[in-house]
Amino acid sequence: MVPEPKAHCETYSLYLKDIAENDPPAFICHFYNIYFGHSAGGGRMIGYLRGYSTIKKLEFYKWDGNISELLKNLSEELNKVSELWTREEKNHCLEETEKAFKCYGHLLRSLVSPD
């Protein structure tokens, strides 16, 4: 059974939707930190544990190809996008890093301990 999302998770989801539409540098910061942190490290383990607890493997954790190569290619594409940004846009993206880690940390804790 998948638990209902907690208020802070819903708030973060709405924030991500807003910046995806209105603030691309901020969104890419969150995407980069979440995707690479989740794919390369502990996030995958948490996902597998949650998937195991529901007796199925989550579709999110299935990739076509080598994950290291996919991450490398994605990183290169994101770097190409950010090369076109002004210094101000780059700084703004970096300023979002703290918020990205904080919000995503709350989200991961909710997955590990949904109560």
N, C-alpha and C positions, 0 to 999 in steps of 0.2 A: 504494500500500500504506500503510495506516495503522499507524504504529509502536505498539508496546506502551506503555502508560502507565508513566511513571517512578514510583518509590516516592513521591516528594514530591507528585506529582499524585494518586495514590491516597489518600495521607494527607489531602490537602486535600479531596478528594471525600467521604471519610468524615466529616471535620470539618463540612463543609457539611450533610451529611445529619443529623448529630447536632444542630447548632444550629437547623436547620429545624424539628425536632421539639421541641426543649427550650429554645430561646433566641431567640424571634422578633426582638427588637431587633438582636441580633448578626447574624442571618441577613439581615435587611433591609439592614443596613449593607453586607454583602458583596454582596448582590444589586444594590443601588444602585450601588456603586462598579464592579462588574464590568460590569453591563449598560450603564450610561451611558458608562463609559470605553471599553468595547468597541464600542458602537454609534456613538458620536460621534467616535471617533478612530482611532488606529493599529491597534486590534484588528481593525477591519473590513479594513484593508489586509493585515494578517497572514493573516486568514482567506481573503481572496481569493487571496493568493499561495499558500497551502497548497492551496486548492481548485484553483487553476490547475495546480499541480504534480501533482495527481491527475486532471487533465483533467475535472473536473466542478465545478459550483457547489454549495457546501454548502447544504443546506436551511435551516440556521440563519440564513443571510444573506438569506432571502427574506421580505419583509414585505408584508402587504396594506395598502396605503395609504402615505401620506407619512411617512417615518421621523421627521421633525422633529415632526409633529403627534402621532404615536404616543408619542414620548419625552415630549412636553409633557403628554399625558394621563396617562401612567404616573407621571410626577413628581407631578402633582396628586393622584393616588390614593394614592401613598406618603405624601405630606404629610398627607393626611386621616387615614391610619392613625396616623402618629406624633403627631398632635395629641392623641390620646387617651392617650399615654404619660405616665408620671410623669417628673419631672426626672431621677431616677435611671436610668430606662430610656433616656432620651435620651442621657445621659452614657455609659451602657454601649455604646450603638450607636456613638457617636463614638469610644470607646476601641478599638473593633474596626477602625477605619479603617486603622491601620498594618498590622495583620495581613492585612487584605484586600488592600492594595497589595502587600505582600511575597509572599504566597502566589500571587496572580494574576500577579505579575511572573515568578515561577518557572515558572508554567504557560505563559505566553506564550513565554518563552525555549525551553521544550521544544517548542512548536509550530514556532518558527522554525528551531531547530537540534535536531532529535530525537536526534542522536548524543551 
